[in-house]
Amino acid sequence: MYGLIGKMRAAPGKRDEVVQILLEATGSLPGCLNYIIARDPADTTAIWVTEVWTDAESHKASLARPDVQAAIARVRPMITGFDFQVETAPAGGFGLPK
């Protein structure tokens, strides 16, 4: 499995709009096992994204999809930055295949 954990920042007052667009764009992505979008309760501009994919290739392929590209284009003007993104190698857990 392949994982990513990242933190991005939305422009003030735009976080809920960014979250909604991301939620709409993550309905059914081949190879995606888990995609969680979370608001940071201590920071009104921060959004955490946690992803688990069958493999890195599935994640890379998802970025080329027209619907994903359209979502990226919609949120790009509302994103002020990315604090970090780390790759992980998920070992498993509730909801993930063994």
N, C-alpha and C positions, 0 to 999 in steps of 0.2 A: 504494500500500500504506500501511497504518497500523500503527504499532508502539507498544508500551509496554514500559518497563523499570521495574521496581519492586523495592523491598526492604521486606519486612515482618518483624516480630519475633513469635515465638511465646513463650508462657509457658515458663519453664524446665522442661525435661523433656517438652515437648509438640511440639517441632519435627517429629519423625518422624511423629507422628499427623496434624499439619496437612499435611505433605507428602503422605502417603498419601491423605488425603481429596481434596486438590487433584488428584493424579494420577488418581484414580477419576472425577473430575468433568470431565476434559478429553479424553475419548475421541474424540468426534466433534462438533465445533461448526461449523455452517455458516459459511463465510467465514474460518475460522481456518487459516492456513497453517503456523504454527509456535507452539508453546506449550511453553516449557522451564521447569521448576521445578528449582532448584538449592539445595543446602545450602551455606552459607558455611563453608569449612573453618577460618576464623579466629574464628568467632563461633557458639557453639552454639545461639543463639536466632534467628539471621538466616536468612531465606529470600529468594532472588532469583527473580523471575518475569520472563521475557522472552517477549513475545508479538508475532506478526506476523499481521495480518488483511488481507483484501482491501481493506477500507475501514473507516472509523470506525463506520459504521452497523451493520456486521456485529458489531463488538465490542459496541456498545450493545444490539443485539438479543439477544446471548448472555446478557446480564445479566438479562433478563426471563424466561429459560427456567426452568420449574419445577425441573429437576434442578440447575441452577446456583444458584438461590435456596436450594435445600435444602442444597447444599454450603456456601454462604456461612453459613447459619444454624448448621451444625455446627461450622465453624471459628471463627466470631466470638468465642465465649467463650475460645478459646485464643490469640487474637491480642492482643498487648499494644501494638501500634502499627505505624505505617507510617513508615519513615524518609523515603522519597520515592517519587514516581512521575513519570516523564518520558514525554512523547509523542515519537515519532520518525517519520520518513518513510523507511522502508527503501528503499534503492536496489537491493537484490538481494543475492545471495550463494548459496552452496551450499545446495541444497534448496529455494530459492524460485523461483517462475516468473520468466522474463525479461520 
